[in-house]
Amino acid sequence: MTNRSYRLRGVRITPSQQAARDNLWAIYGVATAESQIELDSLFVKKQPIIMEIGYGMGEATWQIAKANPENNYLGVEVHMPGAGKLMANLAQHEITNVRLIERDVFEVFHYIVKDASLDGVHLFFPDPWPKKRHFKRRIIQERFLNEVAAKLKLGGYLHIATDWVPYAEWITQVFSQSNLFVGGVIPRPDSRPLTRFEGQGISKDHAVNDFRFTKV
């Protein structure tokens, strides 16, 4: 269906992460098949739904969800240790507005999410695939823009962050060739928590760029 835009790393899930995943999946996990889901039915309350693609260890996810209880958050990730870690934090902080899907996001778009059902999409620090021969694996491509635009409501937004300047330039170029969105680089919003991953990049003098695009 798609070239993978992520690296499948060794699982190396810790006992605590595995236990959290086993014990909390029934609360936070979403079982999927080749059928579309009414996303509102997944959550305690009907309210705006923001999808986060590739949440990693979920450090930003739970903090954003806790700070914004008026939104629902749907995390999409294939990294099992990250799901376990995030579920543990969700339970510890008694967060109820997050649900998680373990599946490739293009399959989620194709099979599961109905058109015009998302209010926003977060894509924080996707793999930049820096080598030229791997550019085709970058998630930011024309196809991705088409898929996201289809799933967003009119006026919905896409927030991207990257700490790789050549990738920021790539993002600008790809969006400049599309008439589906308006927007571009924005100042780093306080609403996006500073994670350990981002802090490590900053300590190496990586320049972080945030983008916000709105569906038109």
C-alpha angles and dihedrals in degrees: 000000000000146000106258113250093198137061116244100225126192109286097231091165114181121234091250092050091048092048092050091049092048095045100039104036091093089059103040106016126094119214110218138195134163091292134092121254132216094236094201089064091064095065138065093237133027107244139126114314122220120189119211114201117207100359093180109198091352096241094139094035100064093041093052092046092049092049093047109043089160089073134062119224128209113195120202117194140141097203107102097197089055091053091051093048093047094048090052091053092046090054094044092053094039093238114170104173099078131087127178135215122193103207143095108284094230089057089048090053093045101044110018118028119071121224117270093013102116127078094195146355127215121203109176120184101340117191105281094206090211099193114091093229088059098049089104088066094059110114093221101084135126090268092055091051090051092049095047093046090053093053097043122086116239106283092021117140141227117209116195129180127187135169094201111091096202088054090050088054089049091051091051091050096048093049092046088063094053130078093196097088142032124206141064142187117004133182113271104277119229087224091073108077120228104246129199089251092055091044091055090053093049090051086058091052094254111162111229118214124193122199130191120191126181124209113242 
